[in-house]
């Protein structure tokens, strides 16, 4: 499959020619997010609350059923949203739009309508797309089904989606950056290993998210090998992923997972949903509670946006506790509406929460 780079969709910022953060997302992804009833969730295969890949026919069936299973929502909340998605895309978009950190995404995008929508959404949020390769073929899509309690069930379709290959990555993709953001995935192991190797050659720190409890449960041996080689600097896990990571050991709680991750990575974080998070760096351990009183409209992207805030703190040289506080504020901002993209009014909410936590609000005009 021939590939070509997109032209730069954003003007170069004077004095800032290299993005501080580069996200690796092998395939661009378009999310179709809807709040639906239990009947639809019970009719599709796989566990509720997780992420399980489906074929295109299954995705089309799910999307065809969505309109008849929509849950009523408040007037100011959209019933269905179609936006650029994927964990890494959510994180770098949040870093760029909400925190003013220069970000780029490296991956592949199809030459179809979904690809155009992905490009438009990411570029409008300030993400540099010069490392995104356009290829002939379809862009990935994902059905994000949100239940009445705000919990999301993901059904991505990536089997035929275009993707970047390991031999297409170059040192130029990461040169001059501070962080590489990636997501664990068994289908992208060669690419992940190549990206980490290049990152180390370029002196770039590596942040990795554990993806989903299914991915940890089903491909744990590969994950342990990746972690135990000491090449991942920062690792994020949620409670379900942490539990699967420690399954079969004497202790399976979040603290045990945190200690395991911290033994293999410089920084380790376990997010705890409405209970906030715990984090560890060296011998330092911090616990930070969640902020705000809002019932989650949709938990899609909560962990991804937590990572945005935490990485903002890392880039700015904040303390471990301050990084966690920035994370819970940004994670809390995205659950107030459907989808993994934060609306302007919810960024304003986040800035207010940051001030209440004693944090400086990002000066977007200086980045």
N, C-alpha and C positions, 0 to 999 in steps of 0.2 A: 504494500500500500504506500503510494508516494505521499510525502509530507512536505508541507511548506509552512514557514512561520508566518503568523499574522504580522502585518506592519504594526508599528507602535500606535496604539489607540489613544495614548495620553501623551501630552507634551512632557519632555524631560524637565525635571525640576532642577533649577540652577544649584550647583554644588551637591546634588544628590543623584548620581547617575546609576547607582547600584541599589537595589532593594535591600532593606535590612533583613527581611524575612521572605523566604521562598517556600511556597507550598508545593508538594508533589502530589498531584492527583492524576493517576494514569489516564483516566477517562473523564472527560467533562460529563456532567450529569444534570439533568433537569428534573426538579422535584415537582410532583403534583400533590399538593397538601390539602387534605379535607378532613373535617370533623364528622365522624360517621358513627352509626349505632353498632351495638354488639352483634346484630344478625350478620352484618357483612364480615366483621372480624372472625366470627365463628365459621363462616363459609369458605374461608381461604386456608390453605395448608400452612403449617408452621406454627411456632409459638407466638403468642401475643407479646408485644413489647420488645421484640427483637428485630433482627434484620436477616432476611433469608432471600437469596437470589431466585428470580423466577425467569421463565422464558417469555418471549414477546407475546405469545398467545395468552398466557396467564395475566400478564400486565394489562393487556387490552381488555380482558374480561373484567378485571378489578375496576379499571377506570370506567368501563361501561355501566357498572353497577353503582358507582359512587353517588350519582344524582338521586337515586331512589332511596339512599340510606343516609342522606345528609341530616345532621343534627341541627336544630335551630340554634342560632347564635345571637348575641347582642347586636344591636343595629350597627355599632361601630367596628364590628369584626367581620372580615370577609369570609364567606363560606368556603371558597376554594381559592388557593393561590398556586400559580405556576411560576417558579423562580429557579435560578441557578442553585444547585445543591451539591451535596457531597460534604463530608466532614471537613476536609481540608479547605475546600472553597468557602465554607461557612466561616472557618477560623480566620483565613486571610482577609476575607471581605470585612469581617468585624474589626480586625486590626486596622485596616485601611480607613473604613468609613467612620468608625466610632472613636478610634484612638489616634488617627493621623500617622500611623506607622507605614513607611513605604514597603509595599508588598508586591510580589509577583507570584504567578502560578505557572508551573511547568507540567505539561501533559498534552493530551490530544483531544481535538474537538471535531465532530463530524461536519460535513458540508451541507447540513439539512436545516430545517426551520428551528429545530430544538438547539442546534449549535449556535445559530444566530441569536437566539434568546439568551443562551448562556453568556455569549460574548457581550451582548448589550448590558445585561444585568451586572456582570463583574466590572466592566469598564466604567459604567456609571457610578460605581462605588469606589473608583480610584485604583483598582488592581491592575498592575502592569501585565499585559498579555503578550509581550514580545517573545516569551518562552513557550507559548501555547502553539502547538503544531496543528495546522488544519489538515485533515485527511478526508479522502473520499469514503463515505459510509455513514452509518447512523451514529448519533450522539446517544449516550446512555440516558435512561429515564428511571424514575423511582416513584412508586405510589407510597405516600406518607399518610397513613391512616391514623387519625387521632380520636381516642375514645372520650367518653363524657368526663373522665377524670383528668384529661390532658396528657395521658400516656400515649406514646406513638408506636406504631408497628410499621416497619419499613419493608417494602418489597421491591428491591432494585432489579432492573433488567440491564445487564451489562454483557451478556453472552455474545452479542453481535456488534457491540459498540466499538468504535475505533479507540485505540489506546497507544500510548507511547511505549516503545520497547527499550530494554536496558541498553542496547547498543546505540541508541539515539541520544542518550544523556551525555553531556560534555562538562568539562570543568568550568567552561564559560557560563553554564547555567547557574552555577553557585558562586562564582568568583566575586569576592568583595562583600558577600552577605554575612550576617551574623548567625542566623538560624535557618535550618531546614525543618519544615513541618511535614510529617507523613503519618500515614495510618497503616496499622498492621493489616495484612491481607494475604492469604495463602496463594491467591492467583497472581500476586505481584511480587513474590519473594525474590526472584532474580533482580527485578527492578529496584526493590528496596535495598538489597545488599549492594547493588551498584551505586545507588544514590548515597548510601552511608559511606561507602569507600571514597567516593569523590568528595563528599563533605569533609571527611577527615583530612584528605590531601589539601583542601582549601582552608582548613582551620575553621570550619563552620560547625556550630553545635547542632545536635540532632534532637528533635522532639518527636515522640511517637505516642499515638493514641491506640488503645487496644481494640478499637473498632466495635465489637459486640460480644455478648456472652457466648453466642453460638460459635463465633470465630475462635475464641479462647478455648471453649470446650472441645471443639472438633479438631483443632490444629495446634494443640498445646505444645507438643514436642518441638515443633518448628519455632514457636514463639519463645520457648525457654532457651533454645539455642541462640536465637537472635539477642535476647536480653543478656544471657550469660557471657557473651563475648565482649561485653563492656563498651560497645560502640554507641549505645543510646544514652544520651546525656540527661534527658528529661522524659519521664513516662507518665501518662495520664490513664487512669482506669476509673470506671464508675463502680458502684457497689456490686452489681451483678457480675461484671467482668472480674472484679477482685475475688469474689466468691469462687468463680470457676477456676481462676488461676491457682487458688490454694486448695481446691478440692482434692481429697486423698491424703492431705496432710493432717497433723494433729489439730491445727488451728486454721479456721477458714474465714475469720472475720476480717474487717477492713484494716485493722491495725496490723494483723499478720501480713496481709498483702502489701501494705505500705512498707513494712520492714524488709520484705523480700525484694520489692522493687528498688528500695533505697540501697540495698546491698549490691545491686547491679548497675544502678544509674546514679548520677550526681544528685539529681532532684527527682522526687517521687511524689505524686499527688493522687489521692483517691477522693473523688467527688461523692457526696452523700445526699444528693437531691435536696429536699427541704431542710436537711440538717447541716448543710454547708459543705465543708471539706476538711480533710487532714492532709498535711504535707510534711515532707522530711528532706533535709539536706544535711549530710554528715550526721552529727548528733542532735541537731536542732529539729524539734517536732513542733508544729503549730496546728491549732484547731480553730477554724473560723466558721461562725454560724452563717446561715443564709440571711439575706436582707429583704425587707419589704414584707407585706402581708398578703400579696396577691395570690389567689388560687391559680395554678397554671392553666392557661388556655390550651397550650400545646408545649410539650417538653422537647419537641424537635429542635435540635441545635443547642440545647442547654449546655451540654458538655463542650461542644465546639466553641461556643461563645465564652464559656469559662476559660478555655484555653487562650482565647484572644486576650482577655484581661490579664491572665497570668503571664503570658508572653510579653505583653506591654510592660508589665512590671519588670520582667527580666531584662528587656532591652533598655529600660530606663535606670537599671541598677537599684531597684527597690529591694527592701528586705523581703524575706520569705513570707512573713505575715502580711505585708503590704501587697505582695503579688497575689496572695490568696484573697485578700479583700477586693482587689480589682477584679479578680475572677468571679467572685460571687455576685458582684454588682453587674458585670456584663452578662453572666449566665442568667441572672434574674431578669434582665431587660428583654431577652428574646422570648421568654415563656409567656409574655403578656399578649401575644398575638400568634396567628398561625404562621408556621414556617420558620426556617433558619435565618431569615434576614430581619434585622431590627429596623423598625420604622422610626422616623425622626422623633416622634413624641416619646418613644421608649428610650432613645438615646438621651433625651433630656432627663427622663426619669433616672437613668443610670448616673448621669453627672450629679444629680441631687444626692443619690445614695453614696456616691464616692465622697462627696463633701461631708456627709454625715459620718463617714468612716474615717475622716481626717486625711483623705487623699487629695492631692492636687488634681484638678480637672484637666484633661489633655487640651493643650492649645493647638487646635487643628491648623491654625493659620501659620504655624512655624514649621510644619512638617511637609 
